[in-house]
Amino acid sequence: MKKSLIVYVLGWVLAVIGAMFALPMIIAFIYHESDFMYFGFLAACCMTFGLIATRFKPKNPQMYAREGFIACALTWILMSIVGCLPFYMSGQIPDFTNALFESVSGFTTTGATILGTDRQIEDLSMSMLFWRSFTNWAGGMGILVFLLAVITPLSGQSNMYLMKAESPGPVVSKLIPKLKGTAVLLYIIYGALTLIQFILLLCGGLNWFEALTVSFSTAGTGGLSVRNEGIMAYEGQYYIQAVITAFMFIFAVNFSVYYLIIAKKFKQIFKIEEVRWFYGMYILAVIIIGVDLMIEGDMPSQLDLWHHTAFQVATFASSTGFATYDFDKWPELSKTVLMTVAFVGACAGSTGGGFKVSRIIILLKNALKELKTILHPKSVKTIKIDGKTVKDETIRSVSVYLSIFVTIYLLSVLLVSINGFDFETNFTAVLATLNNMGPGLNIVGPTGNFYGFSNLSKYVLMFDMLAGRLELLPLLFLFDPSCWKSK
């Protein structure tokens, strides 16, 4: 492995994080907070060490799959550690493990939090609240995608390996011929959609700070809020919650849809099978939960019933983690449907988490193909999505992903159960972190948090958050000794 190349990439990552610290510094100046000195100190350190590392560009900057996956995994670990330092150094989250948990949750767009028990969310300063929400936005599209957009590309397919390691979904494709152009276009779309939501929330009466932080958390489908009550704090403000619902769906859809809109290829949008499945899943889940709540629920009105149902299904389908209602009190069928939707998650190529709709489609079609092959052994069947044949390599990778996902899930539940919490809490806590969803049920429900877990469990859940965001493989390669051998 080319370790000098890894150091070079990490140097750029440090420099970018250092530049990111300038934003909460501005917020600290606006609100006359002393926290600017922590952000300033960290910005100076990151920029210094980062720029030193980038001065030594490798003679052979060609990056292969091994370096790409290792660089991606180390990037997310590094920025999670550096990102937690403002919380820890300022004493606003005095325990390092808790500060790291909050940082990992933010960057991986999980939205799980330890705040709300020992320390309320509103106890954090404005600049820390801004930084907490901004990590959601930065992690939504990914740091390495940003590097591809602003840094001179490495040799050959190097950038493709980095993008493949960081991008969600079984297949990574370029929207336009040049990969750097694709990265730039993705960030333009991402920024433009965030700005539109920000403006719409301002029109709904939110102040600029809340409108901005809510937009950051929605865009990254992270769900971190600046209020202890979260989106429940806007109870009765249907316009604001409706805007959030709409944008959770917008950011949960494959970004290639927005490229097609820009290119005025509207007919092709309706041909995208994954998007049709995604909205079909949403409509079916809303109907099932809505009817269940009508029969067994206790909603004050039909408007509230369908409003909260639409919002909660949207938040679980997009893995955002916002809540307008304590769904932990809903009937068992409704909670089961929500957890099922959470497992499936969003579309590939979006900022949402979960197993991904495209993988579910491939698994179901492959199962159907195998059944038909048993009945008709001589027939030749292929799997197609959007009219294109799915490669055997992609089908195999999806099957491998499922097996690894289930293994990590079961081991995590086993380790977390050492705390002695009930099965529902343990089961959904792992589901919420591995799928980057945020809240689960019972102790980790919409009105709860992860504070009560032991440090061991928190590190297990942090591993799950990182593994889920990076699609499992990059993080697992860190434990393979062969990946660290020099060529």
C-alpha positions as CSV (number, residue, x, y, z in Angstrom):
1,M,0.0,0.0,0.0
2,K,1.2,3.5,-0.8
3,K,1.2,5.0,2.7
4,S,2.6,8.3,1.4
5,L,-0.4,8.7,-0.8
6,I,-2.7,8.0,2.1
7,V,-1.0,10.7,4.1
8,Y,-1.3,13.1,1.2
9,V,-5.1,12.6,1.0
10,L,-5.4,12.9,4.8
11,G,-3.5,16.1,4.7
12,W,-6.0,17.6,2.3
13,V,-8.8,16.3,4.6
14,L,-7.2,18.1,7.6
15,A,-6.9,21.3,5.6
16,V,-10.6,21.2,4.6
17,I,-11.7,20.5,8.2
18,G,-9.6,23.5,9.3
19,A,-11.3,25.7,6.8
20,M,-14.7,24.3,8.0
21,F,-14.0,25.5,11.5
22,A,-14.1,29.1,10.2
23,L,-17.9,28.9,9.9
24,P,-18.6,28.2,13.6
25,M,-16.0,30.9,14.4
26,I,-18.1,33.4,12.6
27,I,-21.2,32.3,14.6
28,A,-19.3,32.6,17.8
29,F,-18.3,36.2,16.9
30,I,-22.0,37.0,16.0
31,Y,-23.2,35.8,19.4
32,H,-20.2,37.1,21.3
33,E,-19.2,33.7,22.5
34,S,-15.7,32.7,23.7
35,D,-15.9,29.4,21.8
36,F,-14.3,31.1,18.8
37,M,-10.9,30.5,20.4
38,Y,-11.4,26.7,20.4
39,F,-12.4,26.7,16.8
40,G,-9.6,29.2,15.9
41,F,-7.0,27.0,17.6
42,L,-8.2,23.9,15.9
43,A,-8.5,25.6,12.5
44,A,-4.9,26.8,12.8
45,C,-3.6,23.3,13.8
46,C,-5.5,21.5,11.1
47,M,-4.5,23.9,8.4
48,T,-0.8,23.8,9.4
49,F,-0.5,20.0,9.7
50,G,-2.7,19.5,6.6
51,L,-0.7,21.9,4.4
52,I,2.6,20.4,5.6
53,A,1.3,16.9,4.6
54,T,0.1,18.0,1.2
55,R,3.5,19.5,0.3
56,F,4.9,16.1,-0.1
57,K,2.9,14.8,-3.1
58,P,3.8,11.2,-3.9
59,K,5.9,10.7,-7.1
60,N,3.4,8.1,-8.3
61,P,-0.1,9.4,-7.4
62,Q,-1.9,6.5,-8.9
63,M,-4.4,5.1,-6.4
64,Y,-5.9,1.7,-6.5
65,A,-8.9,0.1,-4.8
66,R,-7.0,-0.8,-1.7
67,E,-5.6,2.7,-1.1
68,G,-9.1,4.2,-2.0
69,F,-10.9,2.2,0.6
70,I,-8.3,2.7,3.3
71,A,-8.0,6.4,2.7
72,C,-11.8,6.7,2.9
73,A,-12.1,4.9,6.2
74,L,-9.2,6.8,7.8
75,T,-10.7,10.1,6.5
76,W,-14.0,9.5,8.3
77,I,-12.3,8.4,11.5
78,L,-9.9,11.4,11.4
79,M,-12.7,14.0,10.8
80,S,-14.8,12.4,13.6
81,I,-12.0,12.7,16.1
82,V,-11.1,16.2,15.1
83,G,-14.8,17.2,14.9
84,C,-15.4,16.1,18.5
85,L,-12.6,18.3,19.9
86,P,-14.6,21.6,20.1
87,F,-17.2,19.9,22.2
88,Y,-14.6,18.3,24.5
89,M,-12.2,21.2,24.8
90,S,-14.9,23.7,25.6
91,G,-16.2,21.4,28.3
92,Q,-19.7,21.5,26.9
93,I,-19.5,17.7,26.5
94,P,-16.9,17.0,29.1
95,D,-16.6,13.2,28.5
96,F,-14.5,12.4,25.4
97,T,-16.4,9.2,24.5
98,N,-19.7,11.2,24.5
99,A,-18.1,14.0,22.5
100,L,-16.8,11.5,20.0
101,F,-20.2,9.8,19.8
102,E,-21.9,13.1,19.0
103,S,-19.3,13.9,16.3
104,V,-19.5,10.5,14.7
105,S,-23.3,10.7,14.7
106,G,-23.1,14.1,13.1
107,F,-20.7,13.3,10.3
108,T,-22.3,10.0,9.5
109,T,-25.7,11.7,9.4
110,T,-27.0,9.3,11.9
111,G,-28.6,11.8,14.3
112,A,-28.3,9.6,17.4
113,T,-27.4,11.7,20.4
114,I,-26.2,11.5,24.0
115,L,-27.7,14.9,24.8
116,G,-30.9,15.3,26.7
117,T,-30.2,13.5,30.0
118,D,-27.0,14.8,31.7
119,R,-26.9,17.9,29.4
120,Q,-29.7,19.4,27.3
121,I,-29.2,20.3,23.7
122,E,-30.0,24.0,24.5
123,D,-27.2,24.0,27.0
124,L,-24.7,24.1,24.1
125,S,-23.6,27.5,22.8
126,M,-24.9,28.8,19.5
127,S,-21.6,28.1,17.7
128,M,-21.5,24.5,19.0
129,L,-25.1,24.0,17.9
130,F,-24.2,25.3,14.5
131,W,-21.1,23.0,14.3
132,R,-23.2,20.0,15.4
133,S,-25.7,20.6,12.6
134,F,-23.1,21.5,10.0
135,T,-21.4,18.1,10.5
136,N,-24.7,16.7,9.2
137,W,-24.5,18.8,6.1
138,A,-20.8,18.1,5.5
139,G,-21.2,14.3,6.0
140,G,-24.3,14.1,3.8
141,M,-22.4,14.5,0.5
142,G,-19.1,13.5,1.9
143,I,-15.7,15.1,2.4
144,L,-13.9,13.2,-0.3
145,V,-16.5,14.2,-2.9
146,F,-15.8,17.8,-2.0
147,L,-12.0,17.1,-2.4
148,L,-12.8,15.7,-5.9
149,A,-14.6,19.0,-6.7
150,V,-11.8,21.3,-5.6
151,I,-8.5,19.5,-5.9
152,T,-6.6,18.6,-9.0
153,P,-7.5,14.9,-9.7
154,L,-5.0,12.2,-8.9
155,S,-3.7,9.9,-11.6
156,G,-5.8,7.5,-13.6
157,Q,-8.9,6.1,-11.8
158,S,-7.8,7.3,-8.3
159,N,-10.7,9.6,-7.8
160,M,-13.1,7.0,-8.9
161,Y,-11.9,4.6,-6.2
162,L,-12.3,7.4,-3.6
163,M,-15.8,8.2,-4.8
164,K,-16.8,4.5,-4.9
165,A,-15.6,4.0,-1.3
166,E,-17.6,7.0,0.0
167,S,-20.7,7.0,-2.2
168,P,-23.8,5.0,-1.0
169,G,-25.2,2.3,-3.1
170,P,-24.1,-0.8,-5.0
171,V,-23.1,1.1,-8.1
172,V,-21.4,4.4,-8.6
173,S,-21.9,6.2,-12.0
174,K,-20.7,9.4,-13.4
175,L,-23.4,12.0,-14.3
176,I,-21.1,13.6,-16.9
177,P,-18.0,12.2,-18.6
178,K,-15.5,13.8,-16.2
179,L,-15.5,12.6,-12.6
180,K,-14.4,16.0,-11.2
181,G,-17.3,17.6,-13.1
182,T,-19.7,15.1,-11.5
183,A,-18.4,16.0,-8.1
184,V,-18.8,19.7,-8.7
185,L,-22.3,19.2,-10.1
186,L,-23.3,17.1,-7.1
187,Y,-22.2,19.8,-4.7
188,I,-24.0,22.6,-6.7
189,I,-27.2,20.6,-6.6
190,Y,-26.7,19.8,-2.9
191,G,-26.1,23.5,-2.1
192,A,-28.9,24.8,-4.2
193,L,-31.5,22.5,-2.7
194,T,-30.2,23.4,0.8
195,L,-30.6,27.1,0.0
196,I,-34.1,26.6,-1.3
197,Q,-35.2,24.9,1.9
198,F,-33.5,27.6,4.0
199,I,-35.5,30.3,2.1
200,L,-38.8,28.4,2.5
201,L,-38.3,27.9,6.2
202,L,-37.5,31.6,6.6
203,C,-40.9,32.3,4.9
204,G,-42.5,30.0,7.4
205,G,-41.4,32.2,10.3
206,L,-38.2,30.5,11.5
207,N,-35.3,32.8,12.5
208,W,-32.2,32.5,10.2
209,F,-30.3,30.4,12.7
210,E,-32.9,27.7,13.1
211,A,-33.8,27.8,9.4
212,L,-30.1,27.2,8.5
213,T,-29.4,24.5,11.0
214,V,-32.7,22.6,10.2
215,S,-31.8,22.8,6.5
216,F,-28.3,21.5,7.2
217,S,-29.7,18.5,9.1
218,T,-32.4,17.8,6.5
219,A,-30.1,18.0,3.5
220,G,-27.7,15.6,5.1
221,T,-30.6,13.5,6.3
222,G,-29.0,13.6,9.7
223,G,-31.8,14.9,11.9
224,L,-29.7,16.7,14.6
225,S,-31.7,19.6,16.0
226,V,-30.9,22.8,18.0
227,R,-33.8,22.1,20.3
228,N,-34.2,19.4,22.9
229,E,-37.7,18.7,21.6
230,G,-36.5,18.5,18.0
231,I,-39.1,19.1,15.4
232,M,-41.8,18.6,18.0
233,A,-40.9,22.1,19.1
234,Y,-42.8,23.3,16.0
235,E,-46.0,21.6,17.0
236,G,-49.0,23.0,15.0
237,Q,-46.7,24.7,12.5
238,Y,-47.9,22.6,9.6
239,Y,-46.1,24.6,6.9
240,I,-42.7,24.2,8.5
241,Q,-43.1,20.5,9.1
242,A,-44.5,20.1,5.5
243,V,-41.5,21.8,4.1
244,I,-39.2,19.5,6.1
245,T,-41.2,16.4,4.9
246,A,-40.9,17.4,1.3
247,F,-37.1,18.0,1.5
248,M,-36.5,14.8,3.4
249,F,-37.9,13.0,0.3
250,I,-35.9,15.3,-2.1
251,F,-32.6,14.4,-0.4
252,A,-33.5,10.7,-0.2
253,V,-33.8,10.3,-4.0
254,N,-30.9,9.5,-6.2
255,F,-29.3,12.8,-7.3
256,S,-29.2,11.7,-10.9
257,V,-32.9,12.6,-10.9
258,Y,-32.0,16.3,-10.5
259,Y,-29.3,16.0,-13.2
260,L,-32.0,14.7,-15.5
261,I,-34.2,17.7,-14.5
262,I,-31.4,20.1,-15.3
263,A,-30.8,18.4,-18.6
264,K,-34.6,18.5,-19.3
265,K,-34.8,14.8,-19.7
266,F,-38.1,14.5,-17.9
267,K,-39.3,11.3,-19.5
268,Q,-36.2,9.4,-18.2
269,I,-37.1,10.3,-14.6
270,F,-40.2,8.2,-14.7
271,K,-38.2,5.2,-16.0
272,I,-36.0,5.0,-12.9
273,E,-37.2,1.9,-11.3
274,E,-35.6,2.6,-7.9
275,V,-37.5,5.9,-7.5
276,R,-40.8,4.2,-8.3
277,W,-40.2,1.5,-5.7
278,F,-39.2,4.2,-3.2
279,Y,-42.4,6.2,-3.5
280,G,-44.4,3.0,-3.7
281,M,-42.9,1.9,-0.4
282,Y,-43.7,5.3,1.1
283,I,-47.4,5.4,0.0
284,L,-48.0,1.8,1.1
285,A,-46.4,2.5,4.6
286,V,-48.4,5.7,5.0
287,I,-51.7,3.8,4.2
288,I,-51.0,0.9,6.5
289,I,-49.9,3.1,9.4
290,G,-52.7,5.6,8.8
291,V,-55.4,2.9,8.9
292,D,-53.8,1.3,11.9
293,L,-53.8,4.6,13.8
294,M,-57.4,5.2,12.8
295,I,-58.4,1.9,14.4
296,E,-56.1,1.7,17.4
297,G,-54.5,5.2,17.7
298,D,-55.5,8.2,19.7
299,M,-55.0,11.2,17.4
300,P,-56.9,14.4,18.0
301,S,-57.9,14.8,14.4
302,Q,-57.7,13.3,10.9
303,L,-55.4,16.1,9.9
304,D,-53.0,15.3,12.7
305,L,-53.2,11.6,12.0
306,W,-52.2,11.9,8.3
307,H,-49.8,14.7,8.9
308,H,-47.7,12.9,11.5
309,T,-47.9,9.6,9.6
310,A,-46.6,11.2,6.4
311,F,-43.8,13.0,8.3
312,Q,-42.7,9.9,10.3
313,V,-42.7,7.6,7.3
314,A,-40.7,10.2,5.4
315,T,-38.2,10.6,8.2
316,F,-37.6,6.8,8.4
317,A,-37.6,6.3,4.7
318,S,-34.9,9.0,4.3
319,S,-33.1,8.0,7.6
320,T,-33.3,11.6,8.7
321,G,-34.5,10.9,12.2
322,F,-36.7,13.9,12.9
323,A,-39.9,13.4,14.8
324,T,-43.1,15.4,15.2
325,Y,-44.7,12.9,17.4
326,D,-43.7,10.2,20.0
327,F,-44.2,7.3,17.6
328,D,-43.0,5.0,20.4
329,K,-46.6,5.2,21.7
330,W,-48.1,4.0,18.4
331,P,-49.5,0.5,17.9
332,E,-47.1,-2.4,17.4
333,L,-48.0,-2.7,13.7
334,S,-47.2,0.9,13.0
335,K,-43.9,0.7,14.8
336,T,-43.0,-2.5,12.9
337,V,-43.8,-0.8,9.6
338,L,-41.6,2.1,10.5
339,M,-38.7,-0.1,11.4
340,T,-39.1,-2.0,8.2
341,V,-39.0,1.2,6.2
342,A,-36.0,2.3,8.2
343,F,-34.2,-0.9,7.2
344,V,-34.8,-0.5,3.5
345,G,-33.9,3.2,3.7
346,A,-33.4,5.7,0.8
347,C,-32.2,5.5,-2.8
348,A,-28.6,4.8,-3.8
349,G,-26.8,8.0,-4.8
350,S,-28.7,10.1,-2.2
351,T,-27.7,11.4,1.2
352,G,-30.0,8.9,3.0
353,G,-29.0,5.8,4.8
354,G,-30.4,2.3,5.1
355,F,-29.8,-0.9,3.1
356,K,-30.9,1.0,0.0
357,V,-33.9,0.4,-2.3
358,S,-31.7,-0.7,-5.2
359,R,-30.2,-3.5,-3.2
360,I,-33.7,-4.7,-2.2
361,I,-34.8,-4.7,-5.8
362,I,-31.7,-6.7,-6.9
363,L,-32.2,-9.3,-4.1
364,L,-35.9,-9.8,-4.9
365,K,-35.3,-10.0,-8.6
366,N,-32.4,-12.4,-8.1
367,A,-34.5,-14.6,-5.8
368,L,-37.3,-14.7,-8.4
369,K,-34.7,-15.6,-11.1
370,E,-33.4,-18.5,-9.1
371,L,-36.9,-19.8,-8.5
372,K,-37.6,-19.7,-12.3
373,T,-34.3,-21.4,-13.0
374,I,-35.3,-24.3,-10.7
375,L,-38.5,-24.8,-12.6
376,H,-36.9,-24.2,-16.0
377,P,-33.2,-25.3,-15.7
378,K,-32.4,-24.7,-19.4
379,S,-33.7,-21.2,-19.5
380,V,-31.3,-18.2,-19.4
381,K,-32.6,-15.4,-17.2
382,T,-31.0,-12.0,-16.5
383,I,-31.8,-9.3,-14.0
384,K,-32.6,-5.9,-15.4
385,I,-33.1,-2.5,-13.8
386,D,-34.2,0.5,-15.9
387,G,-33.9,-1.7,-18.9
388,K,-30.2,-2.5,-18.3
389,T,-28.8,-5.9,-17.4
390,V,-27.4,-6.0,-13.9
391,K,-23.9,-7.4,-13.9
392,D,-23.1,-10.7,-12.0
393,E,-20.5,-8.7,-10.1
394,T,-23.1,-6.3,-8.8
395,I,-25.5,-9.1,-7.8
396,R,-22.6,-10.9,-6.0
397,S,-21.6,-7.7,-4.2
398,V,-25.2,-7.2,-3.0
399,S,-25.3,-10.7,-1.6
400,V,-22.0,-10.2,0.1
401,Y,-23.2,-6.9,1.5
402,L,-26.3,-8.6,3.0
403,S,-24.3,-11.3,4.7
404,I,-21.8,-8.8,6.2
405,F,-24.6,-6.5,7.3
406,V,-26.4,-9.3,9.1
407,T,-23.2,-10.5,10.7
408,I,-22.3,-7.1,12.0
409,Y,-25.8,-6.5,13.1
410,L,-26.1,-9.7,15.2
411,L,-22.6,-9.2,16.8
412,S,-23.5,-5.6,17.6
413,V,-26.8,-6.6,19.3
414,L,-24.9,-9.2,21.3
415,L,-22.3,-6.7,22.5
416,V,-24.8,-4.0,23.3
417,S,-27.0,-6.4,25.2
418,I,-24.3,-6.5,27.9
419,N,-25.9,-3.2,29.2
420,G,-28.9,-5.2,30.3
421,F,-31.4,-3.1,28.4
422,D,-34.5,-4.7,26.9
423,F,-34.4,-6.4,23.5
424,E,-36.5,-3.7,21.8
425,T,-34.0,-1.0,22.9
426,N,-30.9,-3.0,21.9
427,F,-32.4,-4.2,18.6
428,T,-33.5,-0.8,17.4
429,A,-30.4,1.0,18.8
430,V,-28.2,-1.1,16.5
431,L,-30.7,-0.7,13.6
432,A,-30.7,3.0,14.1
433,T,-26.9,3.4,14.0
434,L,-26.0,0.8,11.4
435,N,-28.6,2.3,9.1
436,N,-27.7,5.9,10.1
437,M,-31.3,6.5,11.1
438,G,-31.0,8.1,14.6
439,P,-33.8,7.2,16.9
440,G,-35.1,3.7,17.7
441,L,-37.7,2.6,20.2
442,N,-38.1,2.6,23.9
443,I,-35.0,4.0,25.6
444,V,-33.6,5.3,22.3
445,G,-37.0,6.4,21.1
446,P,-37.8,10.0,19.8
447,T,-37.9,11.3,23.4
448,G,-34.9,9.3,24.6
449,N,-31.2,9.2,23.8
450,F,-28.1,7.0,23.9
451,Y,-26.5,8.5,27.1
452,G,-27.2,5.5,29.3
453,F,-25.2,3.1,27.2
454,S,-21.8,2.0,28.5
455,N,-18.6,3.2,26.8
456,L,-18.1,-0.3,25.2
457,S,-21.6,-0.1,23.7
458,K,-21.0,3.5,22.5
459,Y,-17.9,2.4,20.6
460,V,-19.7,-0.5,19.1
461,L,-22.5,1.9,18.0
462,M,-19.9,4.4,16.7
463,F,-18.4,1.6,14.6
464,D,-21.9,0.7,13.3
465,M,-22.5,4.4,12.4
466,L,-19.2,4.6,10.4
467,A,-19.7,1.2,8.9
468,G,-23.2,2.0,7.8
469,R,-22.2,5.4,6.2
470,L,-19.2,3.8,4.4
471,E,-21.2,0.8,3.1
472,L,-19.3,-1.6,5.5
473,L,-16.3,-2.6,3.3
474,P,-13.9,0.4,3.7
475,L,-14.0,0.2,7.5
476,L,-13.6,-3.6,7.5
477,F,-10.5,-3.4,5.3
478,L,-8.7,-1.6,8.1
479,F,-8.7,-4.9,10.0
480,D,-7.2,-6.8,7.1
481,P,-3.3,-7.0,7.6
482,S,-2.8,-7.6,3.8
483,C,-4.1,-4.1,3.1
484,W,-1.3,-2.5,5.0
485,K,1.5,-4.3,3.3
486,S,3.7,-2.1,1.1
487,K,4.1,-3.0,-2.5
